[in-house]
Amino acid sequence: MAELPSFRRLRRLRMKPALREMVRETALAPDDFIYPLFVVPGSNIRREVAAMPGVFNLSVDRLAAEVEPAVALGIRAVLLFGIPESKDEHASGAYDPNGIVQRAIRELKRRFPELIVIADCCLCEYTSHGHCGLVRDGVIVNDESVALLARAAVSQAEAGADIIAPSDMFDGRVAAIRAALDQRGCIYTPILSYAAKYASCFYGPFREAAQSAPAFGDRRSHQMDPPNVREALREIETDIAEGADIVMVKPALAYLDVIRAARERFDIPLAGYNVSGEYAMVKAAAANGWIDGERAMMEILTAIKRAGADLILTYHAVEAARLL
């Protein structure tokens, strides 16, 4: 009898595409994706964001045409960001019942009743200074800002939003939003909390798209310090205790270890945000012929899911869904 080989031939299951697919451990699907959209005032506007090729500022009347192909491909959810007609120190456009996002929500729910419409709940796009909350004597204040976020959340839910997604990182905002929603009878409106949102350089292109760059200072007093992981788990634990139904790690690609740590610690739906800077790097490198853009895109999205994310917010959503 021949001796058994002293090594394993793990390549056996890699030799054919069908074999590789049969034993594949992580599989992407279009319904893993949440498609972010930027809504602007005006009509018949579809303006490409310079730093994000393939991403557009859209007027409300152009939303349906943008969303229809995504729905046809199996994408079930969108995330709305709004740029108001005017901004002020109190972010009044965020909680205006006829604000830009509220109008967009109503339009999308009218055209696509089964689509899950998620409303980003923050003040940065609506403040004249570009910060995520009210500013007093040069300090971004917490509790007064949280009260306005709760007003905005109620306004978005009453417009028809299926999920409210607070992205500010202020203390206590999930509890305040949950209480405000419940008091207005929106007890079945879930909260997707940006629970571990880092003060990252990868948001630059987004701030161009959302016109939300701060006029002074930065957001390090409320967004997380990038070196910290244990703090992220405390943030997530706190948001779950306050009533979050889904939690998010943002950014995703540079924070895969945080996604993995959260997956191992918490048994709750988990999202990862493949943010604008991550998207822009792929697009820029592909445009210069330095990488295969489609392969890089799919590898990154697979990595985010492999790390433990159930949901992936990504500007690649439609392109990736077409490949799938």
Sequence and secondary structure as in RCSB ss.txt:
>XXXX:A:sequence
MAELPSFRRLRRLRMKPALREMVRETALAPDDFIYPLFVVPGSNIRREVAAMPGVFNLSVDRLAAEVEPAVALGI
RAVLLFGIPESKDEHASGAYDPNGIVQRAIRELKRRFPELIVIADCCLCEYTSHGHCGLVRDGVIVNDESVALLA
RAAVSQAEAGADIIAPSDMFDGRVAAIRAALDQRGCIYTPILSYAAKYASCFYGPFREAAQSAPAFGDRRSHQMD
PPNVREALREIETDIAEGADIVMVKPALAYLDVIRAARERFDIPLAGYNVSGEYAMVKAAAANGWIDGERAMMEI
LTAIKRAGADLILTYHAVEAARLL
>XXXX:A:secstr
     SS  GGGGGSSHHHHHHT S    GGGEEEEEEEESSSS EEEETTEEEEEEEEHHHHHHHHHHHHHTT 
 EEEEEE  SS BTT GGGS TTSHHHHHHHHHHHH TTSEEEEEE STTTBTT  SS EETTEE SHHHHHHHH
HHHHHHHHHT SEEEE S  TTHHHHHHHHHHHTT TT  BEEEEEEB  GGGHHHHHHHT   SSS STTTSB 
TT SHHHHHHHHHHHHHT SEEEEESSGGGHHHHHHHHHH  S EEEEE HHHHHHHHHHHHTTSS HHHHHHHH
HHHHHHHT SEEEETTHHHHHHH 
